[in-house]
Amino acid sequence: MKENHHDVVRKQFSKQAPRFGETGRPLASREYLDWMVTNLDLEPHWRVLDVAAGTGHLGRAIAPHVRRVVAVDITPQMLNAGVSQAEEDGISNIVFAQSLAEQVPHPNDTFDIVVSRFAIHHFEHPNISITEMVRVCRLGGRVAVIDLVMPDDDALAATYNRLERLRDPSHTRALSVRELEGLLQGAGLEIIQTISCDVDVSVDHWLDLTGTSPEIGRAIVEELAQELKGLKATGMRPFLRNNELMFEQTWLIVVGEK
Ligand SMILES: C[S@@+](CC[C@H](N)C(=O)[O-])C[C@H]1O[C@@H](n2cnc3c(N)ncnc32)[C@H](O)[C@@H]1O
């Protein structure tokens, strides 16, 4: 039987779960989490939903600033790692539950803010998940999406997304800033904030997290090396730092009001 995309996601993230919180990875970086939390303008009485929360990096960073966080994800191993980490950190106002982003088990208008970080590019139908996030957000509340973004140039974005999918088959398509804003607007939200930052990523660390095979890793590195020689651009903006191959990601926070 053909694997569906949810199976592909679960297989990928059950593999990544034990390593997801390792220090030194940009995803776990305190500096970037602080940047995200600061830009969400949280209020102490807020009830928060973190969708496709994984191990709850963002939800756990948000928890000390709000009343309660619910973190949902499709991959049990990611949720279990999040529960252990929250216990270790003494965070008691976060709960983890298994749920699809496309069908969240909460009534309409339940949360003050619904967030989702680095997950849209794993969804087959991001519009369905965003509509669901808007449904469970109260009127006047916020939906905040944080994700890596693609260049505006369609050809570059297609190459960059192809390399991401080679590295990790659970990657569907990361969007451009314009497309992400359009996604939120299409779900009826008014955009109230868009902010981005550039993040340097080690190609070795990036391939290591997803357990990409050495053969595929070499093929990706070869395309990046070609770009460094001035040949075909990949959209990934590769560069060398002390002889280490790096590339530059752009991370975006886009916040809409319901
Ligand atoms: C790159 S991880 C990001 C985790 C977390 N949001 C963070 O920023 O650290 C992507 C997560 O999305 C989850 N995911 C992907 N598709 C999903 C879906 N349709 N429903 C729920 N979770 C999903 C995966 O299980 C994984 O934990």
Ligand as a Chemical Component Dictionary entry (heavy atoms), coordinates in Angstrom:
data_LIG
# 
_chem_comp.id                   LIG 
_chem_comp.type                 NON-POLYMER 
_chem_comp.pdbx_formal_charge   0 
_chem_comp.three_letter_code    LIG 
# 
loop_
_chem_comp_atom.comp_id 
_chem_comp_atom.atom_id 
_chem_comp_atom.alt_atom_id 
_chem_comp_atom.type_symbol 
_chem_comp_atom.charge 
_chem_comp_atom.model_Cartn_x 
_chem_comp_atom.model_Cartn_y 
_chem_comp_atom.model_Cartn_z 
_chem_comp_atom.pdbx_ordinal 
LIG C1  C1  C 0  10.327 20.676 11.729 1  
LIG S1  S1  S 1  9.280  20.009 12.972 2  
LIG C2  C2  C 0  8.914  21.502 13.885 3  
LIG C3  C3  C 0  8.472  21.219 15.291 4  
LIG C4  C4  C 0  8.185  22.447 16.134 5  
LIG N1  N1  N 0  7.036  23.184 15.616 6  
LIG C5  C5  C 0  9.388  23.336 16.239 7  
LIG O1  O1  O 0  9.356  24.423 15.670 8  
LIG O2  O2  O -1 10.361 22.953 16.895 9  
LIG C6  C6  C 0  7.765  19.706 12.131 10 
LIG C7  C7  C 0  6.712  19.025 12.969 11 
LIG O3  O3  O 0  5.484  19.039 12.263 12 
LIG C8  C8  C 0  4.795  17.842 12.573 13 
LIG N2  N2  N 0  3.759  17.666 11.532 14 
LIG C9  C9  C 0  3.954  17.623 10.204 15 
LIG N3  N3  N 0  2.782  17.474 9.565  16 
LIG C10 C10 C 0  1.819  17.450 10.522 17 
LIG C11 C11 C 0  0.390  17.363 10.483 18 
LIG N4  N4  N 0  -0.262 17.260 9.343  19 
LIG N5  N5  N 0  -0.280 17.401 11.654 20 
LIG C12 C12 C 0  0.392  17.519 12.832 21 
LIG N6  N6  N 0  1.728  17.594 12.929 22 
LIG C13 C13 C 0  2.446  17.579 11.786 23 
LIG C14 C14 C 0  5.882  16.790 12.615 24 
LIG O4  O4  O 0  5.485  15.644 13.319 25 
LIG C15 C15 C 0  7.011  17.562 13.303 26 
LIG O5  O5  O 0  6.993  17.381 14.690 27 
# 
loop_
_chem_comp_bond.comp_id 
_chem_comp_bond.atom_id_1 
_chem_comp_bond.atom_id_2 
_chem_comp_bond.value_order 
_chem_comp_bond.pdbx_ordinal 
LIG C1  S1  SING 1  
LIG S1  C2  SING 2  
LIG S1  C6  SING 3  
LIG C2  C3  SING 4  
LIG C3  C4  SING 5  
LIG C4  N1  SING 6  
LIG C4  C5  SING 7  
LIG C5  O1  DOUB 8  
LIG C5  O2  SING 9  
LIG C6  C7  SING 10 
LIG C7  O3  SING 11 
LIG C7  C15 SING 12 
LIG O3  C8  SING 13 
LIG C8  N2  SING 14 
LIG C8  C14 SING 15 
LIG N2  C9  SING 16 
LIG N2  C13 SING 17 
LIG C9  N3  DOUB 18 
LIG N3  C10 SING 19 
LIG C10 C11 SING 20 
LIG C10 C13 DOUB 21 
LIG C11 N4  SING 22 
LIG C11 N5  DOUB 23 
LIG N5  C12 SING 24 
LIG C12 N6  DOUB 25 
LIG N6  C13 SING 26 
LIG C14 O4  SING 27 
LIG C14 C15 SING 28 
LIG C15 O5  SING 29 
# 
